[in-house]
Amino acid sequence: MSDSQSTGRNDAGDFGHGDEEYTPTGTDRVAEHLATLNDEDAEVRAASLRAGLSDYELDDEDAALLDGTFEDADDDGLVRQDPVLAIVGRPNVGKSTLVNRILGRREAVVEDTPGVTRDRVSYAANWSGRKFTLVDTGGWEHDARGIHARVADQAEVAVGMADAVLLVVDSTVGITATDEAVVKMLRRSKKPVILIGNKVDDIVQESDAAMLWGLGLGQPWPVSAVHGRGVADMLDRVMEVLPEFSAVEGLERSGGPRRVALIGRPNVGKSSLLNKLAGSERVVVDPMAGTTRDPVDEFIELGDRTWRFVDTAGIRRRVHMAQGADFYASLRTQSALEKAEVAVVLLAVDEVLSEQDVRILQLAVESGRALVLAFNKWDLLDDERRRYLEREIEQDLAHVEWAPRVNISAKTGWHKDRLVPALDLALENWDRRIPTGRLNAFLGELVAAHPHPVRGGKQPRILFGTQASSRPPKFVLFTTGFLDAGYRRFITRRLRETFGFEGTPIEVSMRVREKRGKTARK
């Protein structure tokens, strides 16, 4: 950042020189004056202010910002679902390693511990220019109990939603009773199955894979997921089997669903909420904290519309200290925020709000996504805890007081319908653009009523304001001097009061510019 330019992220914290809060004196009639101003007059006044900027030193970036046309992303149009390929097999045969090899990047959690993958997890993949969706599943156990039984159920559901299936078998172990049980399940599904003999690292071991003919699924394809051996030939065969678009009923969608990330600390109820919204046991739920380790996408019909929910792995308190699966899950949680448009932060009201909760909220704000706060287990709240909770909210969540709040029960689905208006409100404001004329009329009225304090005998002025982008709304102020952080926060608060912006972070930055020839006169 150059000496002549400074930015301020008001909603995410803004500390330094002039950090003390700006306290306006007296009242003003900014809102009333704006209400009486028509858009045409506002644009004429803004054009005059804009012309005045020609007296100031502006760089190419300034000119581009002032001349740029405002464009919002267009999510309309027909969307056909890519074909779906599910990968199944018993635990520890290398399914997640094969997923990473197919994707060409480390996405699926891989550990030597069997059963790390618990949910069915979708990834976008392509081979030879053809796109498809790859679904990783937990290890399938024929006589599983407890959480392992639910993992096996998820694998069966994944097969039901797939266009074709990769059955992965460990060729160094050979055919087991569990492998044979998986084959019976696959035969009932009547889906095309490609048999993979994994851990074939050299030509000598190919004879091990040949033994897999005994499963009765036709030719086994010998591969080494770790080294990549044979994977290209296997994928060529997959492309022969997969249709151009998914033929599974219910997967074709119209339009682009808004993307929602469910985030929160481990075991706060994210998976339970997703299951309740989806109306099925979509995600493995277990009392053990941190059950979900991979982000799980789900298309959900809610409020007569389709939404794309991403249920994310619980964020651990210190990412750099997390180990193994939790470390990669924490990184992917941040990645899920980047892919989402709105974050629903789940907070458990039966427990005291923690530093971890606040840190997760800060992560959501800094990501620039729209934000909704969902207070879970509200139906269990007694009067005494409610009083303490209101105090905690006032103290610890003041920095996100602009976020819509929804009180729900993830377990029972109580008040789940209230999520839709909250999501709509947050996204509407996240997408919002304020016309340049009305923005500058607001700034003019506000500064006239509450001018910036004089610092060192000088008083910085706001020359012109423009909205640089939406999603989230970002405003740039051209000024004659540095605006105190407290004064920028004051502008941000009044922007919210005047134009709404409930449910979205907003950013106000400034560009300090001098008059042409001023440096030469010095």
C-alpha positions, 0 to 999 in steps of 0.5 A: 500500500502506498503512502498516499492510500490507506484502507480500513476494514471497519467490520473486521476490526480497525485499530491504530492512530485515531482509534478512539470512537468518534462521538457525534454531537447533536442530532442530524436530519440526514435520512429526512434530507435524503428522502426528499432528494430525487435520484436525478438531482442526486446524480447531477450533484455527484457528477459535479463532485466527480468533475472536481476530482480532475484538480487532484492527482489521480493514478490509473487505478483511480481512473479505472475505479471511477470509470468502471461499470458495476457488474454483478455475477449472473447465476441464472440459466439452466444447470445440468448435473455432471455424471456422478462416480461413487468410490466404495470399498471396505476401510483402509483400501486406499479410497481417499488416496485414489480420490486425491490421485484422480483430482490431482490435488490433496482434498480427501483426508488421508491417514493410516488410521482406517475409517478416517472418511465418515461421510459421503463427500463430493468433489468436482473432477475432470478427465480428458476434458469431461467433467464429473462428480467424484463421491468418496465414501466411508469404509463399508463394513458388512456387520458394522455397529454404531457409527460404523453402521451409519458410515456403511449406510452412507456408502449405500446411499452414495451408490444409489445416487451415482451413475457408476461405481468404483469398487476398490479392493486391496490386491495385496490382501485379496478377496475378503468376506467384506468385499464379497458383501459389498459386491452383493450390495452393488449387484442389488443397486444394478449400477455399472461397477468398475473393479479396482485392484489397488496397491499394485505398485509394479508388474510383479504384483499384477498377478495379485489383481488377477485373483479379483476375477473371482468376485464376478465383476469382470476385468479388475483394473490394477492401479497404484493410488499412491504412485499413479500407476494404471490410473489413466487407463482406469479413468479412460474406462470410467469415461466409457461408462459414465453418461454425458449428464447424470441420469439419476432422478432429481439431480438436474437443477435449474438456475444456480443455487445460493451457496451456504456454509454451515460453520461452528466449533465441533459438535455444535450441531451442524450435521444434525441441522443439515440432516433435518433440513435435507429430511434424511440422514445425510451426514453421519452424526455421533456424540463424539466431537469432530465426527464430520471431517470432510465438507459435505455438499447437499442440494436442499429444497427450502422455502420453495427454492434449491439451496446448496449447503456445505456442512463443514468440518468443525473448526479446531481452536488452533489450526497450527496445532491441530494434527492429522485429519483435524488439520486438513479439515480446518483448512478445508473449512476456510476453503468452504467459506471462500466457496460460499456466499453466506455463512450460517454460524451455529452457536450452542446456547446451552454452553457459554459463548467461547473464544472459539465461537468468537474466532469462528465468527471473526473468520466468517466476517473476514471472509467477506461473506453474508452472515446469519447467526443460528442459536441452536438448542434454543428449545432447551433454554431456561430463564436463568440461562437466557439472561446470561446469554443475552449478556454474553451476546451484548458483550461478545457479539457486539461486532456482529450485531448487524447479523440476523439472528435465528433461534432453532433446534437442529435436532427437532427442526424447530424454527428451521423455516426461519432460516430462509428469510434470514438468508434472503435478507443477508444475501439481498444486502450482500448483493446490494449496490447504492447509486453513486448519486445517493451515496454522495448525497449521504456523505455530503449531508453526514459530513456537513452535520458531523465534520471530521475532527481537526488534527494538527491544524488540518481537517481532511475532507471527503471529495467523492465516494463510490461503491467499488463492488458488492458481495460484500459491499465495498466503498472507496472515499477520495479524501484530502487527508487521512480519516481517523479509524473511529470516524470511518467506523462512524461512517460505516455505522451510519451507512448501515442505519441509512441503507440497511446492509443487515447481514453483510459486512461492509468495507470502507477504504480511502484514497488520500489525494493531493491537488495537482501542482501542490508538490511542485509548489513546495 
